[in-house]
Amino acid sequence: MVSFPQDPMLAKHVANLPEPSALPGGCVYEPKLDGYRALLFVTEEGCRVQSRRGHDITDEFRDVAEAAFEQLPAGLVVDGELVVRTRGAFDFGELQRRLARAGKQRIGQPAASFIAFDLLAAAGRDVRTTPLRVRRQLLETVMAGTSAPLELCPQTDDLDVAREWLGQFADAEQGMEGLVVKGADTTYRGGARGWLKYRLRDTVEAVVGGVGGSLDAPGHLVLGLPDADGRLFFAGTTTALTPAQRREVASAVSPAEAAHAWLPDSGASRWGGGDKQPVRPVRANLVVEVSVDSSVQEGRWRHPVKLVRLRPDLTPDEVAGQRG
């Protein structure tokens, strides 16, 4: 049996949608869901839910865990995405609020779902070394007949269908982020970036290295991206944060013992996007998602970028392959 916890397999960003022959065995395409990565470990005694970072989040998703225990056979380890839907669209904010309310009363909160897309174990047997095409067949078999909140992620090997999905995602604004592309003959390698992700939205993840203004009421963020060796470099700043964003960031940052070497001179007006706020270095452990344009000069964004949301489910070492 595959023991708890495990490192999930990861994906690296690509600028263009891969052609069918780009990966071993041919490409298969799946929707990139706007949720939290999770693994379900189903045993004879119950089901545990693991976050992407290896934490036990069973209590926060007790409804999903109970459904998996009731509907899935023991000896199963399933990889997938936890999502919350409101008004027919994925709601990442509501998902974050559910996690923040851990241990508190959850009456009236939106229901969560688990959308399965891979298997690490079946019937107590480790299947990670079997090709994806075989793991998918096993997954379809164990998911047959299941019902909400358990779902099977769609998959296609037809590039035209994948492109149709992208068009539907853009038109419907359902919270689909793009596509994840996998090789049909590839094995499951925990922690490896063997999959590819193509984003519908022009967003990237970055690491916060400093805040403009005070730690209690940050006005904007100073951001870094990793180079090919994983070292952070200064990438730019955000536009002014909204009051709600200020509160959210303030609760998530802590002061750094010293300024990071990759941060520019604190006296540079570039830091504040022209607002002249003093910059406070913070611990470089917070990942955020920002909306960017194509204006890149010497590896930096020429204009301040817009904060989309915090990504507490990601670590700085997972922010890779995005340097413009």
Sine and cosine of phi, psi and omega as CSV:
sin_phi,cos_phi,sin_psi,cos_psi,sin_omega,cos_omega
0.00,0.00,0.63,-0.78,0.06,-1.00
-0.98,0.22,0.85,-0.53,-0.12,-0.99
-0.99,0.14,0.35,-0.94,0.06,-1.00
-1.00,0.01,0.70,-0.71,-0.08,1.00
-1.00,-0.09,0.09,-1.00,0.04,-1.00
-0.70,-0.72,0.48,-0.88,0.11,-0.99
-0.98,0.18,0.82,-0.58,0.06,-1.00
-0.96,0.26,0.43,-0.91,0.11,-0.99
-0.96,0.29,0.56,-0.83,-0.13,-0.99
-0.88,-0.48,0.13,-0.99,-0.01,-1.00
-0.80,-0.59,0.50,-0.87,0.08,-1.00
-0.93,-0.36,0.53,-0.85,-0.07,-1.00
-0.95,0.32,0.65,-0.76,0.13,-0.99
-0.78,-0.62,0.55,-0.84,-0.07,-1.00
-0.99,0.17,-0.40,0.91,-0.04,-1.00
-0.80,-0.60,0.52,-0.85,0.01,-1.00
-0.92,0.39,0.86,-0.51,-0.05,-1.00
-0.89,0.46,0.57,-0.82,0.10,-1.00
-0.96,0.27,0.32,-0.95,-0.09,-1.00
-0.83,0.55,-0.47,0.88,-0.07,-1.00
-1.00,-0.05,0.16,0.99,-0.14,-0.99
-0.95,0.33,-0.39,0.92,-0.06,-1.00
-0.79,-0.61,0.39,-0.92,-0.05,-1.00
-0.83,0.56,0.76,-0.65,0.01,-1.00
0.99,0.13,0.00,1.00,-0.05,-1.00
1.00,-0.05,0.45,-0.89,-0.06,-1.00
-1.00,0.09,0.61,-0.79,0.26,-0.97
-0.87,-0.49,0.55,-0.84,-0.12,-0.99
-0.87,-0.50,0.71,-0.71,0.03,-1.00
-0.75,-0.66,0.53,-0.85,0.09,-1.00
-0.88,0.48,0.67,-0.74,0.13,-0.99
-1.00,0.03,0.93,-0.38,-0.16,-0.99
-1.00,0.01,0.54,-0.84,-0.03,-1.00
-1.00,-0.03,0.98,0.20,-0.05,-1.00
-0.47,-0.88,-0.42,-0.91,0.01,-1.00
-0.93,-0.37,0.80,-0.60,0.07,-1.00
-0.90,0.44,0.65,-0.76,-0.02,-1.00
-0.43,-0.90,0.42,-0.91,0.13,-0.99
-0.88,-0.48,0.66,-0.75,0.09,-1.00
-0.96,-0.28,0.78,-0.63,0.04,-1.00
-0.92,-0.38,0.96,-0.28,-0.07,-1.00
-0.98,-0.21,0.83,-0.56,0.03,-1.00
-0.80,-0.61,-0.03,-1.00,0.06,-1.00
-0.92,0.39,-0.41,0.91,-0.06,-1.00
-1.00,-0.01,-0.37,0.93,-0.06,-1.00
0.31,-0.95,-0.34,-0.94,-0.01,-1.00
-0.71,-0.70,0.72,-0.69,0.10,-0.99
-0.94,-0.34,0.60,-0.80,0.00,-1.00
-0.93,-0.36,0.83,-0.56,-0.02,-1.00
-0.94,-0.34,0.70,-0.71,0.08,-1.00
-0.98,0.20,0.18,-0.98,0.02,-1.00
-0.84,0.55,-0.55,0.84,-0.06,-1.00
-1.00,-0.03,0.18,0.98,0.11,-0.99
1.00,-0.01,0.14,0.99,-0.01,-1.00
-1.00,0.08,0.50,-0.86,0.08,-1.00
-1.00,0.09,0.94,-0.35,-0.02,-1.00
-0.90,-0.44,0.50,0.87,-0.01,-1.00
-0.87,0.50,-0.69,0.72,-0.03,-1.00
-0.88,0.48,-0.62,0.79,-0.01,-1.00
-0.94,0.34,-0.41,0.91,-0.02,-1.00
-0.79,-0.61,0.76,0.65,-0.02,-1.00
-0.87,0.49,-0.57,0.82,0.00,-1.00
-0.89,0.45,-0.66,0.75,0.03,-1.00
-0.93,0.37,-0.69,0.72,-0.02,-1.00
-0.88,0.48,-0.67,0.74,-0.01,-1.00
-0.92,0.39,-0.63,0.78,0.03,-1.00
-0.91,0.41,-0.65,0.76,0.01,-1.00
-0.90,0.43,-0.65,0.76,0.02,-1.00
-0.90,0.43,-0.60,0.80,-0.03,-1.00
-0.97,0.24,-0.58,0.82,-0.18,-0.98
-0.97,-0.24,-0.34,0.94,-0.08,-1.00
-0.94,-0.33,0.50,-0.86,0.00,-1.00
-0.95,0.30,0.47,-0.88,0.06,-1.00
-0.91,0.40,0.41,-0.91,0.00,-1.00
1.00,0.06,0.29,0.96,-0.08,-1.00
-0.95,-0.32,0.68,-0.73,0.19,-0.98
-0.81,-0.59,0.90,-0.44,-0.13,-0.99
-0.90,-0.43,0.68,-0.73,0.06,-1.00
-0.98,-0.21,0.65,-0.76,0.01,-1.00
-0.07,-1.00,-0.37,-0.93,-0.10,-1.00
-0.77,-0.64,0.75,-0.66,0.15,-0.99
-1.00,0.05,0.77,-0.63,-0.03,-1.00
-0.71,-0.71,0.38,-0.92,0.17,-0.99
-0.79,-0.61,0.74,-0.68,0.02,-1.00
-0.94,-0.33,0.70,-0.71,0.18,-0.98
-0.73,-0.68,0.73,-0.69,-0.02,-1.00
0.80,0.59,0.62,0.79,0.11,-0.99
0.99,0.16,0.06,1.00,-0.03,-1.00
-0.79,-0.61,0.45,-0.90,0.07,-1.00
-0.91,0.41,0.69,-0.72,-0.07,-1.00
-0.84,-0.54,1.00,-0.07,-0.03,-1.00
-0.92,0.40,-0.58,0.81,0.02,-1.00
-0.88,0.48,-0.68,0.73,0.02,-1.00
-0.92,0.38,-0.54,0.84,0.06,-1.00
-0.90,0.44,-0.68,0.73,0.04,-1.00
-0.89,0.45,-0.64,0.77,0.00,-1.00
-0.91,0.42,-0.56,0.83,0.04,-1.00
-0.89,0.45,-0.68,0.73,0.02,-1.00
-0.92,0.40,-0.61,0.79,0.00,-1.00
-0.93,0.38,-0.40,0.92,-0.02,-1.00
-1.00,-0.04,0.37,0.93,-0.03,-1.00
-0.80,0.60,0.78,-0.63,0.04,-1.00
0.99,0.16,-0.04,1.00,-0.02,-1.00
-0.97,-0.25,0.22,-0.97,0.00,-1.00
-0.90,0.43,0.70,-0.71,-0.11,-0.99
-0.86,-0.51,0.47,0.88,-0.01,-1.00
-0.89,0.46,0.77,-0.64,0.06,-1.00
1.00,0.07,-0.04,1.00,-0.01,-1.00
-0.97,0.24,0.50,-0.87,0.02,-1.00
-0.88,0.47,0.54,-0.84,0.00,-1.00
-0.94,0.33,0.52,-0.85,0.08,-1.00
-0.98,-0.18,0.40,-0.92,0.09,-1.00
-0.77,-0.64,0.39,-0.92,0.10,-1.00
-0.88,-0.48,0.85,-0.52,-0.02,-1.00
-0.95,-0.30,0.94,-0.33,-0.12,-0.99
-0.99,0.12,0.66,-0.75,0.07,-1.00
-0.69,-0.73,-0.02,1.00,0.04,-1.00
-0.33,-0.94,0.26,-0.97,0.02,-1.00
-0.82,-0.57,0.66,-0.75,0.15,-0.99
-0.97,-0.25,-0.48,0.88,0.00,-1.00
-0.50,-0.86,0.54,-0.84,0.05,-1.00
-0.60,-0.80,0.74,-0.67,-0.04,-1.00
0.82,0.58,0.57,0.82,0.02,-1.00
0.98,0.20,0.05,1.00,-0.05,-1.00
-0.97,-0.26,0.73,-0.69,0.04,-1.00
-0.94,0.35,0.87,-0.49,-0.04,-1.00
-0.92,-0.39,0.25,0.97,-0.07,-1.00
-0.91,0.41,-0.41,0.91,0.00,-1.00
-1.00,0.02,-0.03,1.00,0.07,-1.00
-1.00,0.08,0.45,-0.89,-0.02,-1.00
-0.89,0.46,0.44,-0.90,0.00,-1.00
-0.83,0.56,-0.64,0.77,-0.04,-1.00
-0.86,0.51,-0.57,0.82,0.03,-1.00
-0.96,0.27,-0.69,0.72,0.02,-1.00
-0.87,0.49,-0.60,0.80,0.02,-1.00
-0.91,0.42,-0.67,0.74,0.03,-1.00
-0.88,0.48,-0.67,0.75,0.05,-1.00
-0.89,0.45,-0.66,0.75,-0.01,-1.00
-0.89,0.45,-0.69,0.72,0.02,-1.00
-0.88,0.48,-0.58,0.81,0.00,-1.00
-0.92,0.39,-0.73,0.68,-0.06,-1.00
-0.96,0.28,-0.41,0.91,-0.01,-1.00
-1.00,0.05,-0.22,0.98,0.00,-1.00
-0.88,0.47,0.79,-0.61,0.02,-1.00
1.00,0.04,-0.08,1.00,0.06,-1.00
-0.97,0.24,0.31,-0.95,-0.01,-1.00
-0.67,-0.74,0.07,-1.00,-0.03,-1.00
-0.78,0.62,0.67,-0.74,0.23,0.97
-1.00,-0.07,0.32,0.95,0.01,-1.00
-0.99,-0.12,0.72,-0.69,-0.02,-1.00
-0.65,-0.76,0.40,-0.92,0.07,-1.00
-0.98,-0.22,0.78,-0.63,0.01,-1.00
-0.94,0.35,0.73,-0.68,0.07,-1.00
-0.88,0.47,0.47,-0.88,0.04,-1.00
-0.53,-0.85,0.59,-0.81,0.05,-1.00
-0.58,-0.82,0.50,-0.86,0.14,-0.99
-0.96,-0.27,0.16,0.99,-0.02,-1.00
-0.99,-0.14,0.91,-0.42,-0.04,-1.00
-0.88,0.47,-0.60,0.80,0.02,-1.00
-0.90,0.44,-0.64,0.76,0.05,-1.00
-0.90,0.43,-0.67,0.75,0.02,-1.00
-0.87,0.50,-0.65,0.76,0.02,-1.00
-0.93,0.38,-0.60,0.80,0.08,-1.00
-0.88,0.48,-0.66,0.75,0.05,-1.00
-0.85,0.53,-0.70,0.71,-0.01,-1.00
-0.86,0.51,-0.67,0.74,0.03,-1.00
-0.90,0.44,-0.66,0.75,0.02,-1.00
-0.91,0.41,-0.64,0.77,0.01,-1.00
-0.88,0.47,-0.69,0.73,-0.04,-1.00
-0.92,0.40,-0.65,0.76,-0.05,-1.00
-0.96,0.29,-0.64,0.77,-0.13,-0.99
-0.99,0.13,-0.38,0.93,-0.04,-1.00
0.79,0.61,0.76,0.65,-0.04,-1.00
-1.00,0.00,0.04,1.00,-0.02,-1.00
1.00,-0.05,0.17,0.99,0.10,-0.99
-0.96,0.27,0.74,-0.68,-0.10,-1.00
-1.00,-0.04,-0.27,0.96,-0.06,-1.00
0.52,-0.85,-0.65,-0.76,-0.03,-1.00
-0.74,-0.67,0.57,-0.82,0.21,-0.98
-0.97,-0.26,0.73,-0.68,-0.08,-1.00
-0.89,-0.45,0.77,-0.64,-0.08,-1.00
-0.75,-0.66,0.45,-0.89,0.07,-1.00
-1.00,0.06,0.77,-0.64,-0.09,-1.00
-0.90,0.44,-0.41,0.91,-0.02,-1.00
-0.98,-0.19,0.11,0.99,-0.08,-1.00
-1.00,0.09,0.48,-0.88,0.07,-1.00
-1.00,0.02,0.15,-0.99,0.01,-1.00
-1.00,-0.08,0.91,-0.41,-0.04,-1.00
-0.89,-0.46,0.98,-0.21,-0.04,-1.00
-0.85,0.53,0.75,-0.66,0.01,-1.00
1.00,0.09,-0.28,0.96,-0.02,-1.00
-1.00,0.09,0.55,-0.83,0.05,-1.00
-1.00,-0.07,0.93,0.38,-0.04,-1.00
-1.00,-0.03,-0.15,0.99,0.08,-1.00
-0.98,-0.19,0.23,-0.97,0.03,-1.00
-0.86,-0.50,0.53,-0.85,0.06,-1.00
-0.78,-0.63,0.77,-0.64,0.02,-1.00
-0.91,-0.40,0.88,-0.48,-0.10,-1.00
-1.00,0.04,0.65,-0.76,0.12,-0.99
-0.98,0.21,-0.69,0.72,0.03,-1.00
-1.00,0.04,0.50,-0.87,0.01,-1.00
-1.00,0.04,0.96,0.29,0.01,-1.00
-0.79,-0.61,0.39,-0.92,0.08,-1.00
-0.66,-0.75,0.31,-0.95,0.14,-0.99
-0.99,-0.12,0.58,-0.81,0.03,-1.00
-0.62,-0.78,0.24,-0.97,-0.03,-1.00
-0.96,-0.28,0.72,-0.69,0.01,-1.00
-0.99,0.12,0.82,-0.57,0.03,-1.00
-0.93,-0.37,-0.28,0.96,0.00,-1.00
-0.29,-0.96,0.29,-0.96,0.06,-1.00
-0.78,-0.62,0.59,-0.81,0.08,-1.00
-0.99,0.10,0.70,-0.71,-0.05,-1.00
1.00,-0.04,-0.62,-0.78,-0.03,-1.00
-0.98,-0.21,0.32,-0.95,0.06,-1.00
-0.92,0.39,-0.47,0.88,-0.01,-1.00
-0.98,0.21,-0.46,0.89,-0.02,-1.00
-0.59,-0.80,0.94,0.35,-0.05,-1.00
-0.90,0.43,0.69,-0.73,-0.01,-1.00
-1.00,0.01,-0.55,0.83,0.04,-1.00
-0.39,-0.92,0.13,-0.99,-0.04,-1.00
-0.91,-0.42,0.55,-0.83,0.13,-0.99
-0.96,-0.26,0.82,-0.57,-0.23,-0.97
-0.90,-0.44,0.50,-0.87,0.08,-1.00
-0.79,-0.62,0.43,-0.90,0.11,-0.99
-0.78,-0.63,0.46,-0.89,0.00,-1.00
-0.99,0.13,0.55,-0.83,0.13,-0.99
-1.00,0.06,-0.16,-0.99,-0.08,-1.00
-0.89,0.46,-0.40,0.91,0.00,-1.00
-0.99,-0.10,0.09,1.00,0.02,-1.00
1.00,0.05,0.04,1.00,0.02,-1.00
-0.99,0.11,0.68,-0.73,-0.02,-1.00
-0.97,0.25,0.59,-0.80,0.13,-0.99
-0.75,-0.67,0.40,-0.92,-0.02,-1.00
-0.93,0.36,0.80,-0.59,-0.05,-1.00
-0.93,-0.37,-0.41,0.91,-0.01,-1.00
0.51,-0.86,-0.20,-0.98,-0.02,-1.00
-0.78,-0.62,0.26,-0.97,0.09,-1.00
-1.00,-0.05,0.25,-0.97,0.20,-0.98
-0.95,0.32,0.08,-1.00,-0.02,-1.00
-0.86,0.51,0.68,-0.73,0.02,-1.00
-0.98,0.20,0.50,-0.87,0.10,-1.00
-0.97,0.25,0.30,-0.95,0.05,-1.00
-0.81,0.59,-0.66,0.75,0.01,-1.00
-0.91,0.42,-0.65,0.76,0.02,-1.00
-0.91,0.41,-0.60,0.80,0.03,-1.00
-0.87,0.49,-0.70,0.72,0.01,-1.00
-0.90,0.43,-0.66,0.75,-0.03,-1.00
-0.92,0.40,-0.71,0.71,0.00,-1.00
-0.91,0.41,-0.67,0.74,-0.02,-1.00
-0.84,0.54,-0.58,0.82,-0.02,-1.00
-0.98,0.19,-0.17,0.99,-0.11,-0.99
-0.93,-0.38,-0.18,0.98,-0.05,-1.00
-0.95,-0.32,0.38,-0.92,0.08,-1.00
-0.63,-0.78,0.48,-0.88,-0.09,-1.00
-0.91,0.41,0.58,-0.82,0.08,-1.00
-1.00,0.09,0.49,-0.87,0.03,-1.00
-0.92,0.40,-0.51,0.86,0.03,-1.00
-0.45,-0.89,0.35,-0.94,0.03,-1.00
-0.90,0.43,0.62,-0.79,0.03,-1.00
-0.95,0.30,0.61,-0.79,-0.04,-1.00
-0.88,0.48,-0.45,0.89,-0.07,-1.00
-0.99,0.12,-0.18,0.98,0.03,-1.00
-0.97,0.26,0.58,-0.81,0.03,-1.00
-0.95,0.30,0.13,-0.99,0.04,-1.00
-0.83,0.56,0.75,-0.66,-0.07,-1.00
-0.88,0.47,-0.29,0.96,0.00,-1.00
-1.00,0.06,-0.09,1.00,-0.06,-1.00
-0.96,0.28,0.76,-0.65,-0.01,-1.00
-0.91,0.41,-0.36,0.93,0.02,-1.00
-0.84,0.54,-0.49,0.87,-0.03,-1.00
-0.86,0.51,-0.72,0.70,-0.15,-0.99
-0.99,-0.11,0.12,0.99,-0.04,-1.00
0.87,0.49,0.47,0.88,0.07,-1.00
0.99,-0.10,-0.04,1.00,-0.07,-1.00
-1.00,-0.08,0.01,1.00,0.13,-0.99
0.88,0.47,0.34,0.94,0.03,-1.00
-0.95,0.31,0.65,-0.76,0.13,-0.99
-0.91,0.42,0.55,-0.84,-0.06,-1.00
-0.95,-0.30,0.75,-0.66,0.03,-1.00
-0.96,-0.26,0.87,-0.50,0.08,-1.00
-0.90,0.43,0.65,-0.76,0.06,-1.00
-0.81,-0.58,0.31,-0.95,0.05,-1.00
-0.86,0.50,0.74,-0.67,-0.09,-1.00
-0.99,0.10,0.89,0.45,-0.01,-1.00
-0.81,-0.59,0.08,1.00,0.00,-1.00
-0.96,-0.27,0.81,-0.59,0.06,-1.00
-0.98,-0.20,0.68,-0.73,0.06,-1.00
-0.77,-0.63,0.39,-0.92,0.09,-1.00
-0.97,-0.26,0.77,-0.64,-0.04,-1.00
-0.80,-0.60,0.49,-0.87,0.05,-1.00
-1.00,-0.07,0.79,-0.61,-0.10,-0.99
-0.83,-0.57,0.32,-0.95,0.16,-0.99
-0.95,-0.31,-0.17,-0.98,-0.08,-1.00
-1.00,0.00,0.11,0.99,-0.07,-1.00
-0.99,0.11,1.00,-0.08,-0.01,-1.00
-0.84,-0.55,0.72,-0.69,0.00,-1.00
-0.69,-0.72,0.87,-0.50,-0.01,-1.00
0.80,0.60,0.67,0.74,0.06,-1.00
0.98,0.20,0.08,1.00,-0.01,-1.00
-0.87,-0.49,0.45,-0.89,0.11,-0.99
-0.97,0.25,0.76,-0.65,-0.05,-1.00
-0.95,0.30,-0.42,0.91,-0.04,-1.00
-0.83,-0.56,0.44,-0.90,0.10,-1.00
-0.84,0.55,0.61,-0.79,-0.04,-1.00
-0.97,-0.23,0.30,-0.95,-0.08,-1.00
-0.99,-0.16,0.77,-0.64,0.07,-1.00
-0.94,0.34,0.81,-0.59,0.05,-1.00
-1.00,-0.05,-0.75,0.66,-0.04,-1.00
-0.11,-0.99,0.30,-0.96,0.15,-0.99
-0.99,0.15,0.52,-0.86,0.04,-1.00
-0.85,-0.53,0.96,0.29,-0.01,-1.00
-0.92,0.40,-0.23,0.97,0.02,-1.00
-0.98,0.17,-0.13,0.99,-0.03,-1.00
-0.92,-0.39,0.45,-0.89,0.10,-0.99
-0.94,-0.34,0.38,-0.93,-0.02,-1.00
-0.83,0.56,-0.55,0.84,-0.01,-1.00
-0.96,0.28,-0.11,0.99,0.08,-1.00
-1.00,-0.05,-0.06,1.00,0.03,-1.00
-1.00,-0.02,0.98,-0.20,-0.11,-0.99
-0.55,-0.83,0.41,-0.91,0.14,-0.99
0.92,0.39,0.48,0.88,-0.07,-1.00
-0.86,-0.51,0.05,1.00,-0.03,-1.00
-0.88,0.48,0.79,-0.61,-0.07,-1.00
-0.99,0.16,0.00,0.00,0.00,0.00
